[in-house]
Amino acid sequence: MAARRATPLETVSLLVPEEALPFYEQALLSICPTVGFFRDEDEGPWRLEAVKPVGDRDAELATALLLAAALSGVEATLERTATEAEGWLARNLEQFPEQLIGRRFAVRGTHETAAPVAGRHTLTVDAGLAFGSGEHGSTRGCLRALEFIAHRRPRRLLDLGTGSGILAMAAAKLLHRPVIATDIDPWSVRVTQQNAALNGVSGLVRGALADGWKTTASRAGAPYDLVFANILARPLCAMARPLAQHLAPGGHAILAGLLATQERMVLSAHRRQGLVLERRFPEGQWSALLLRKAS
């Protein structure tokens, strides 16, 4: 029998200024299962890197990058380098250790074999699809914010732009409440449903395809006591009004996907809709905001 050949892989990378980082990160995430970003100097540009099969979804990637350039006003040049396929996943698994977040959560990949950490809700994601999820500042900030307000026992929950479903699963495990988890990307909805089954909460997490608040699926459970929106700063501002309209009096929203430097812009848009800041949850360059609607 002939030996199985590994799929040829390539690393795609970009250099962008800080204000363009969220847009280009989202562009790469729409094609690649995981994206890393770093910078060598405190004031220098950010380098984003992702690994994908050679030639896979190149047309979609080009479109996503054009959209990122239009939204950010920054044009970035994509670089490609060959990546050794053999052992690539194993190396990345080594770089995805279990993440302990706040006092209540642990995020791990499916490759972890150790017993779950006592006293924490373990969130397991497919390491081949989403390793690194617990390392992102936006995710960590949202989980800390959820932990902060859990004692208020919100009943009607929405995760808008669910991605891998990690926040919906966390809320389902911590609060034992059903969660509507919507995303504009069919792939994300499928992954959310798979992850919910993997974590034993498929009966509580309902994935649905939706374009923000424009689709009935996102509005079906309103008025909500808690809405997660881990997206990007500008879309968050654009959706401030429908968010306020679909929150119950006294309800909360956890907003993320924004850099600390974008807080003022996001807060201004939501304050105009009657929402007030209850607490910030900074994580490095990123920030999650806990907002409340007046009772």
BALOBA-1460 file (C-alpha; in Angstrom, 3 decimals):
// residues 295
<rec num="1" residu="m" x="0.000" y="0.000" z="0.000"/>
<rec num="2" residu="a" x="1.354" y="3.404" z="-0.935"/>
<rec num="3" residu="a" x="2.069" y="5.780" z="1.908"/>
<rec num="4" residu="r" x="-0.523" y="8.499" z="2.402"/>
<rec num="5" residu="r" x="0.780" y="11.900" z="1.362"/>
<rec num="6" residu="a" x="0.103" y="14.863" z="3.614"/>
<rec num="7" residu="t" x="-1.879" y="17.759" z="2.156"/>
<rec num="8" residu="p" x="0.520" y="20.544" z="1.059"/>
<rec num="9" residu="l" x="0.165" y="23.534" z="3.376"/>
<rec num="10" residu="e" x="1.123" y="27.181" z="3.190"/>
<rec num="11" residu="t" x="1.449" y="29.966" z="5.727"/>
<rec num="12" residu="v" x="-0.250" y="33.215" z="4.729"/>
<rec num="13" residu="s" x="0.817" y="36.372" z="6.546"/>
<rec num="14" residu="l" x="0.145" y="40.122" z="6.620"/>
<rec num="15" residu="l" x="1.606" y="43.205" z="8.283"/>
<rec num="16" residu="v" x="-1.023" y="45.737" z="9.406"/>
<rec num="17" residu="p" x="-1.292" y="48.708" z="11.798"/>
<rec num="18" residu="e" x="-3.198" y="48.207" z="15.045"/>
<rec num="19" residu="e" x="-6.403" y="49.859" z="13.849"/>
<rec num="20" residu="a" x="-6.676" y="47.398" z="10.953"/>
<rec num="21" residu="l" x="-5.895" y="44.276" z="12.997"/>
<rec num="22" residu="p" x="-9.517" y="43.221" z="13.812"/>
<rec num="23" residu="f" x="-10.622" y="43.518" z="10.173"/>
<rec num="24" residu="y" x="-7.792" y="41.438" z="8.761"/>
<rec num="25" residu="e" x="-8.005" y="38.909" z="11.578"/>
<rec num="26" residu="q" x="-11.672" y="38.379" z="10.722"/>
<rec num="27" residu="a" x="-10.808" y="38.060" z="7.036"/>
<rec num="28" residu="l" x="-8.300" y="35.282" z="7.711"/>
<rec num="29" residu="l" x="-10.598" y="33.563" z="10.206"/>
<rec num="30" residu="s" x="-13.296" y="33.332" z="7.533"/>
<rec num="31" residu="i" x="-10.988" y="30.992" z="5.598"/>
<rec num="32" residu="c" x="-8.472" y="29.559" z="8.085"/>
<rec num="33" residu="p" x="-9.365" y="27.638" z="11.273"/>
<rec num="34" residu="t" x="-6.935" y="29.573" z="13.445"/>
<rec num="35" residu="v" x="-5.056" y="32.868" z="13.189"/>
<rec num="36" residu="g" x="-2.093" y="34.079" z="15.215"/>
<rec num="37" residu="f" x="-0.963" y="37.675" z="15.589"/>
<rec num="38" residu="f" x="1.992" y="39.335" z="17.277"/>
<rec num="39" residu="r" x="4.383" y="42.270" z="16.958"/>
<rec num="40" residu="d" x="8.075" y="42.574" z="17.675"/>
<rec num="41" residu="e" x="7.936" y="46.119" z="19.085"/>
<rec num="42" residu="d" x="5.378" y="47.912" z="21.247"/>
<rec num="43" residu="e" x="4.617" y="50.520" z="18.586"/>
<rec num="44" residu="g" x="5.272" y="48.482" z="15.454"/>
<rec num="45" residu="p" x="2.809" y="46.879" z="13.023"/>
<rec num="46" residu="w" x="1.040" y="43.619" z="13.833"/>
<rec num="47" residu="r" x="1.887" y="40.430" z="11.953"/>
<rec num="48" residu="l" x="-0.987" y="38.021" z="11.316"/>
<rec num="49" residu="e" x="-0.299" y="34.424" z="10.314"/>
<rec num="50" residu="a" x="-2.523" y="31.501" z="9.368"/>
<rec num="51" residu="v" x="-1.977" y="28.066" z="7.855"/>
<rec num="52" residu="k" x="-4.177" y="26.615" z="5.113"/>
<rec num="53" residu="p" x="-4.016" y="23.964" z="2.382"/>
<rec num="54" residu="v" x="-2.277" y="25.289" z="-0.726"/>
<rec num="55" residu="g" x="-4.831" y="26.712" z="-3.147"/>
<rec num="56" residu="d" x="-7.794" y="26.119" z="-0.835"/>
<rec num="57" residu="r" x="-10.519" y="28.808" z="-1.051"/>
<rec num="58" residu="d" x="-8.125" y="31.335" z="-2.569"/>
<rec num="59" residu="a" x="-10.904" y="33.270" z="-4.310"/>
<rec num="60" residu="e" x="-12.830" y="33.589" z="-1.036"/>
<rec num="61" residu="l" x="-9.678" y="34.727" z="0.740"/>
<rec num="62" residu="a" x="-9.065" y="37.425" z="-1.870"/>
<rec num="63" residu="t" x="-12.631" y="38.688" z="-1.437"/>
<rec num="64" residu="a" x="-12.319" y="38.704" z="2.362"/>
<rec num="65" residu="l" x="-9.083" y="40.686" z="2.168"/>
<rec num="66" residu="l" x="-10.650" y="43.227" z="-0.188"/>
<rec num="67" residu="l" x="-13.485" y="43.703" z="2.303"/>
<rec num="68" residu="a" x="-11.005" y="44.133" z="5.170"/>
<rec num="69" residu="a" x="-9.148" y="46.770" z="3.161"/>
<rec num="70" residu="a" x="-12.386" y="48.629" z="2.388"/>
<rec num="71" residu="l" x="-13.565" y="48.578" z="6.010"/>
<rec num="72" residu="s" x="-10.220" y="49.508" z="7.556"/>
<rec num="73" residu="g" x="-8.913" y="51.872" z="4.898"/>
<rec num="74" residu="v" x="-5.617" y="49.940" z="4.956"/>
<rec num="75" residu="e" x="-4.293" y="47.826" z="2.086"/>
<rec num="76" residu="a" x="-2.029" y="44.983" z="3.178"/>
<rec num="77" residu="t" x="0.094" y="42.676" z="1.030"/>
<rec num="78" residu="l" x="-0.459" y="38.944" z="1.505"/>
<rec num="79" residu="e" x="2.685" y="36.817" z="1.713"/>
<rec num="80" residu="r" x="2.740" y="33.050" z="1.201"/>
<rec num="81" residu="t" x="5.378" y="30.562" z="2.306"/>
<rec num="82" residu="a" x="5.445" y="26.776" z="2.069"/>
<rec num="83" residu="t" x="4.805" y="24.985" z="5.367"/>
<rec num="84" residu="e" x="5.880" y="21.449" z="6.196"/>
<rec num="85" residu="a" x="2.675" y="19.456" z="6.508"/>
<rec num="86" residu="e" x="4.060" y="16.486" z="8.423"/>
<rec num="87" residu="g" x="3.940" y="17.206" z="12.105"/>
<rec num="88" residu="w" x="2.262" y="20.606" z="11.709"/>
<rec num="89" residu="l" x="-0.824" y="19.648" z="13.701"/>
<rec num="90" residu="a" x="1.277" y="17.993" z="16.392"/>
<rec num="91" residu="r" x="3.371" y="21.134" z="16.777"/>
<rec num="92" residu="n" x="0.278" y="23.275" z="17.089"/>
<rec num="93" residu="l" x="-1.275" y="20.959" z="19.642"/>
<rec num="94" residu="e" x="1.802" y="21.490" z="21.774"/>
<rec num="95" residu="q" x="1.132" y="25.236" z="21.555"/>
<rec num="96" residu="f" x="-2.496" y="24.805" z="22.702"/>
<rec num="97" residu="p" x="-2.247" y="23.863" z="26.377"/>
<rec num="98" residu="e" x="-5.362" y="23.880" z="28.503"/>
<rec num="99" residu="q" x="-6.399" y="27.454" z="29.303"/>
<rec num="100" residu="l" x="-7.712" y="28.301" z="32.790"/>
<rec num="101" residu="i" x="-9.885" y="31.407" z="32.485"/>
<rec num="102" residu="g" x="-11.269" y="33.292" z="35.457"/>
<rec num="103" residu="r" x="-12.308" y="31.101" z="38.378"/>
<rec num="104" residu="r" x="-14.848" y="28.941" z="36.608"/>
<rec num="105" residu="f" x="-13.710" y="27.907" z="33.120"/>
<rec num="106" residu="a" x="-11.109" y="25.714" z="31.434"/>
<rec num="107" residu="v" x="-10.731" y="25.539" z="27.648"/>
<rec num="108" residu="r" x="-8.955" y="22.545" z="26.150"/>
<rec num="109" residu="g" x="-8.499" y="20.784" z="22.838"/>
<rec num="110" residu="t" x="-9.695" y="17.278" z="22.060"/>
<rec num="111" residu="h" x="-6.077" y="16.107" z="22.279"/>
<rec num="112" residu="e" x="-5.994" y="16.672" z="26.065"/>
<rec num="113" residu="t" x="-6.150" y="13.400" z="28.010"/>
<rec num="114" residu="a" x="-5.693" y="14.613" z="31.597"/>
<rec num="115" residu="a" x="-8.647" y="14.592" z="33.961"/>
<rec num="116" residu="p" x="-10.716" y="17.802" z="33.923"/>
<rec num="117" residu="v" x="-9.673" y="20.452" z="36.433"/>
<rec num="118" residu="a" x="-11.860" y="20.151" z="39.521"/>
<rec num="119" residu="g" x="-14.253" y="23.001" z="40.191"/>
<rec num="120" residu="r" x="-14.228" y="24.348" z="36.624"/>
<rec num="121" residu="h" x="-16.518" y="24.008" z="33.642"/>
<rec num="122" residu="t" x="-14.426" y="22.418" z="30.905"/>
<rec num="123" residu="l" x="-15.039" y="23.599" z="27.343"/>
<rec num="124" residu="t" x="-13.569" y="21.202" z="24.779"/>
<rec num="125" residu="v" x="-13.048" y="22.256" z="21.179"/>
<rec num="126" residu="d" x="-11.785" y="20.223" z="18.248"/>
<rec num="127" residu="a" x="-8.061" y="20.895" z="18.296"/>
<rec num="128" residu="g" x="-7.854" y="20.296" z="14.560"/>
<rec num="129" residu="l" x="-10.353" y="23.096" z="13.889"/>
<rec num="130" residu="a" x="-10.069" y="25.650" z="16.618"/>
<rec num="131" residu="f" x="-6.958" y="25.219" z="18.737"/>
<rec num="132" residu="g" x="-6.032" y="28.471" z="20.414"/>
<rec num="133" residu="s" x="-9.626" y="29.561" z="21.086"/>
<rec num="134" residu="g" x="-9.117" y="30.102" z="24.791"/>
<rec num="135" residu="e" x="-6.003" y="32.169" z="24.167"/>
<rec num="136" residu="h" x="-7.754" y="35.017" z="22.360"/>
<rec num="137" residu="g" x="-8.250" y="38.089" z="24.532"/>
<rec num="138" residu="s" x="-11.804" y="38.634" z="23.291"/>
<rec num="139" residu="t" x="-12.884" y="35.130" z="24.300"/>
<rec num="140" residu="r" x="-11.201" y="35.366" z="27.677"/>
<rec num="141" residu="g" x="-12.773" y="38.748" z="28.414"/>
<rec num="142" residu="c" x="-16.249" y="37.462" z="27.520"/>
<rec num="143" residu="l" x="-15.877" y="34.421" z="29.762"/>
<rec num="144" residu="r" x="-14.774" y="36.610" z="32.673"/>
<rec num="145" residu="a" x="-17.744" y="38.918" z="32.104"/>
<rec num="146" residu="l" x="-20.130" y="35.939" z="32.038"/>
<rec num="147" residu="e" x="-18.672" y="34.694" z="35.292"/>
<rec num="148" residu="f" x="-19.128" y="38.164" z="36.805"/>
<rec num="149" residu="i" x="-22.880" y="38.338" z="36.157"/>
<rec num="150" residu="a" x="-23.766" y="34.652" z="36.512"/>
<rec num="151" residu="h" x="-25.310" y="35.226" z="39.953"/>
<rec num="152" residu="r" x="-28.057" y="37.299" z="38.321"/>
<rec num="153" residu="r" x="-29.285" y="34.158" z="36.562"/>
<rec num="154" residu="p" x="-30.238" y="35.535" z="33.124"/>
<rec num="155" residu="r" x="-32.869" y="33.327" z="31.490"/>
<rec num="156" residu="r" x="-33.103" y="34.336" z="27.811"/>
<rec num="157" residu="l" x="-29.696" y="34.156" z="26.126"/>
<rec num="158" residu="l" x="-28.312" y="34.934" z="22.668"/>
<rec num="159" residu="d" x="-24.790" y="34.482" z="21.302"/>
<rec num="160" residu="l" x="-24.682" y="36.735" z="18.230"/>
<rec num="161" residu="g" x="-21.824" y="35.769" z="15.893"/>
<rec num="162" residu="t" x="-21.128" y="32.567" z="17.784"/>
<rec num="163" residu="g" x="-18.082" y="31.353" z="15.792"/>
<rec num="164" residu="s" x="-17.088" y="28.058" z="17.425"/>
<rec num="165" residu="g" x="-19.939" y="28.283" z="19.946"/>
<rec num="166" residu="i" x="-17.593" y="28.565" z="22.902"/>
<rec num="167" residu="l" x="-19.507" y="31.386" z="24.639"/>
<rec num="168" residu="a" x="-22.875" y="29.726" z="24.080"/>
<rec num="169" residu="m" x="-21.524" y="26.491" z="25.553"/>
<rec num="170" residu="a" x="-20.038" y="28.320" z="28.530"/>
<rec num="171" residu="a" x="-23.364" y="30.016" z="29.283"/>
<rec num="172" residu="a" x="-25.269" y="26.753" z="28.912"/>
<rec num="173" residu="k" x="-22.932" y="24.949" z="31.304"/>
<rec num="174" residu="l" x="-22.740" y="27.721" z="33.881"/>
<rec num="175" residu="l" x="-26.371" y="28.847" z="33.876"/>
<rec num="176" residu="h" x="-28.173" y="25.669" z="32.739"/>
<rec num="177" residu="r" x="-30.247" y="27.784" z="30.349"/>
<rec num="178" residu="p" x="-30.985" y="27.373" z="26.624"/>
<rec num="179" residu="v" x="-28.906" y="29.588" z="24.328"/>
<rec num="180" residu="i" x="-29.616" y="30.666" z="20.756"/>
<rec num="181" residu="a" x="-26.278" y="30.740" z="18.907"/>
<rec num="182" residu="t" x="-26.357" y="32.524" z="15.541"/>
<rec num="183" residu="d" x="-23.758" y="33.208" z="12.888"/>
<rec num="184" residu="i" x="-23.721" y="34.466" z="9.316"/>
<rec num="185" residu="d" x="-21.343" y="31.640" z="8.335"/>
<rec num="186" residu="p" x="-22.904" y="28.156" z="7.768"/>
<rec num="187" residu="w" x="-19.566" y="26.528" z="8.654"/>
<rec num="188" residu="s" x="-19.605" y="28.213" z="12.085"/>
<rec num="189" residu="v" x="-23.148" y="26.998" z="12.729"/>
<rec num="190" residu="r" x="-22.116" y="23.421" z="11.924"/>
<rec num="191" residu="v" x="-19.016" y="23.647" z="14.136"/>
<rec num="192" residu="t" x="-21.097" y="25.100" z="16.977"/>
<rec num="193" residu="q" x="-23.518" y="22.192" z="16.795"/>
<rec num="194" residu="q" x="-20.651" y="19.688" z="16.726"/>
<rec num="195" residu="n" x="-18.937" y="21.352" z="19.681"/>
<rec num="196" residu="a" x="-22.194" y="21.505" z="21.641"/>
<rec num="197" residu="a" x="-22.622" y="17.759" z="21.195"/>
<rec num="198" residu="l" x="-18.984" y="17.175" z="22.155"/>
<rec num="199" residu="n" x="-19.543" y="19.135" z="25.385"/>
<rec num="200" residu="g" x="-22.861" y="17.537" z="26.296"/>
<rec num="201" residu="v" x="-24.972" y="20.683" z="25.835"/>
<rec num="202" residu="s" x="-26.597" y="20.014" z="22.451"/>
<rec num="203" residu="g" x="-29.969" y="20.088" z="24.223"/>
<rec num="204" residu="l" x="-29.327" y="23.668" z="25.374"/>
<rec num="205" residu="v" x="-27.390" y="25.263" z="22.497"/>
<rec num="206" residu="r" x="-29.369" y="25.861" z="19.296"/>
<rec num="207" residu="g" x="-27.245" y="26.937" z="16.353"/>
<rec num="208" residu="a" x="-28.936" y="29.007" z="13.654"/>
<rec num="209" residu="l" x="-27.882" y="30.812" z="10.486"/>
<rec num="210" residu="a" x="-28.512" y="34.556" z="10.777"/>
<rec num="211" residu="d" x="-27.224" y="37.895" z="9.498"/>
<rec num="212" residu="g" x="-26.984" y="39.856" z="12.735"/>
<rec num="213" residu="w" x="-30.366" y="41.188" z="13.855"/>
<rec num="214" residu="k" x="-31.775" y="41.140" z="10.316"/>
<rec num="215" residu="t" x="-32.840" y="37.494" z="10.560"/>
<rec num="216" residu="t" x="-35.753" y="36.109" z="12.571"/>
<rec num="217" residu="a" x="-33.513" y="33.501" z="14.237"/>
<rec num="218" residu="s" x="-31.669" y="36.218" z="16.202"/>
<rec num="219" residu="r" x="-34.875" y="37.940" z="17.293"/>
<rec num="220" residu="a" x="-36.825" y="34.785" z="18.138"/>
<rec num="221" residu="g" x="-36.032" y="34.722" z="21.862"/>
<rec num="222" residu="a" x="-36.267" y="38.468" z="22.534"/>
<rec num="223" residu="p" x="-36.367" y="40.309" z="24.789"/>
<rec num="224" residu="y" x="-33.050" y="38.879" z="25.989"/>
<rec num="225" residu="d" x="-31.564" y="39.022" z="29.453"/>
<rec num="226" residu="l" x="-28.050" y="38.488" z="28.096"/>
<rec num="227" residu="v" x="-26.561" y="38.950" z="24.638"/>
<rec num="228" residu="f" x="-22.989" y="38.074" z="23.654"/>
<rec num="229" residu="a" x="-21.634" y="39.947" z="20.633"/>
<rec num="230" residu="n" x="-17.980" y="39.066" z="20.094"/>
<rec num="231" residu="i" x="-17.633" y="40.554" z="16.639"/>
<rec num="232" residu="l" x="-15.767" y="43.736" z="15.575"/>
<rec num="233" residu="a" x="-15.933" y="47.340" z="16.750"/>
<rec num="234" residu="r" x="-17.631" y="48.898" z="13.708"/>
<rec num="235" residu="p" x="-20.332" y="46.233" z="13.292"/>
<rec num="236" residu="l" x="-21.001" y="46.507" z="17.039"/>
<rec num="237" residu="c" x="-21.613" y="50.246" z="16.629"/>
<rec num="238" residu="a" x="-23.880" y="49.655" z="13.642"/>
<rec num="239" residu="m" x="-25.983" y="47.174" z="15.632"/>
<rec num="240" residu="a" x="-26.289" y="49.250" z="18.806"/>
<rec num="241" residu="r" x="-29.924" y="50.238" z="18.170"/>
<rec num="242" residu="p" x="-31.328" y="46.742" z="17.455"/>
<rec num="243" residu="l" x="-29.334" y="45.391" z="20.393"/>
<rec num="244" residu="a" x="-30.981" y="47.890" z="22.743"/>
<rec num="245" residu="q" x="-34.388" y="47.167" z="21.222"/>
<rec num="246" residu="h" x="-34.056" y="43.436" z="21.827"/>
<rec num="247" residu="l" x="-32.662" y="43.605" z="25.363"/>
<rec num="248" residu="a" x="-35.070" y="43.222" z="28.270"/>
<rec num="249" residu="p" x="-35.190" y="46.036" z="30.858"/>
<rec num="250" residu="g" x="-32.230" y="45.413" z="33.157"/>
<rec num="251" residu="g" x="-30.728" y="43.067" z="30.567"/>
<rec num="252" residu="h" x="-27.001" y="42.854" z="29.825"/>
<rec num="253" residu="a" x="-24.825" y="42.733" z="26.739"/>
<rec num="254" residu="i" x="-21.234" y="41.527" z="26.597"/>
<rec num="255" residu="l" x="-19.474" y="43.203" z="23.678"/>
<rec num="256" residu="a" x="-16.051" y="42.130" z="22.433"/>
<rec num="257" residu="g" x="-13.855" y="41.828" z="19.390"/>
<rec num="258" residu="l" x="-12.581" y="45.354" z="19.952"/>
<rec num="259" residu="l" x="-9.209" y="46.750" z="20.817"/>
<rec num="260" residu="a" x="-8.888" y="48.832" z="23.978"/>
<rec num="261" residu="t" x="-8.311" y="51.857" z="21.740"/>
<rec num="262" residu="q" x="-11.795" y="51.330" z="20.216"/>
<rec num="263" residu="e" x="-13.687" y="51.305" z="23.527"/>
<rec num="264" residu="r" x="-14.709" y="54.962" z="23.362"/>
<rec num="265" residu="m" x="-16.258" y="54.583" z="19.912"/>
<rec num="266" residu="v" x="-18.244" y="51.482" z="20.886"/>
<rec num="267" residu="l" x="-19.390" y="52.951" z="24.203"/>
<rec num="268" residu="s" x="-20.534" y="56.168" z="22.563"/>
<rec num="269" residu="a" x="-22.744" y="54.311" z="20.080"/>
<rec num="270" residu="h" x="-24.406" y="52.262" z="22.821"/>
<rec num="271" residu="r" x="-24.814" y="55.088" z="25.309"/>
<rec num="272" residu="r" x="-26.876" y="56.898" z="22.686"/>
<rec num="273" residu="q" x="-29.251" y="53.922" z="22.830"/>
<rec num="274" residu="g" x="-29.621" y="54.072" z="26.611"/>
<rec num="275" residu="l" x="-27.096" y="51.392" z="27.586"/>
<rec num="276" residu="v" x="-24.640" y="52.043" z="30.409"/>
<rec num="277" residu="l" x="-21.209" y="50.596" z="31.066"/>
<rec num="278" residu="e" x="-21.135" y="48.325" z="34.078"/>
<rec num="279" residu="r" x="-17.595" y="46.989" z="33.835"/>
<rec num="280" residu="r" x="-14.612" y="46.557" z="31.527"/>
<rec num="281" residu="f" x="-12.703" y="43.297" z="31.162"/>
<rec num="282" residu="p" x="-9.310" y="44.060" z="29.565"/>
<rec num="283" residu="e" x="-7.148" y="41.267" z="28.149"/>
<rec num="284" residu="g" x="-3.906" y="42.614" z="26.746"/>
<rec num="285" residu="q" x="-4.694" y="44.758" z="23.695"/>
<rec num="286" residu="w" x="-8.311" y="43.566" z="23.698"/>
<rec num="287" residu="s" x="-11.317" y="44.564" z="25.754"/>
<rec num="288" residu="a" x="-14.750" y="43.143" z="26.599"/>
<rec num="289" residu="l" x="-17.481" y="45.513" z="27.798"/>
<rec num="290" residu="l" x="-20.390" y="44.599" z="30.054"/>
<rec num="291" residu="l" x="-23.315" y="46.933" z="29.344"/>
<rec num="292" residu="r" x="-26.736" y="47.147" z="30.997"/>
<rec num="293" residu="k" x="-30.083" y="48.437" z="29.833"/>
<rec num="294" residu="a" x="-31.989" y="50.551" z="32.357"/>
<rec num="295" residu="s" x="-34.776" y="48.741" z="34.208"/>
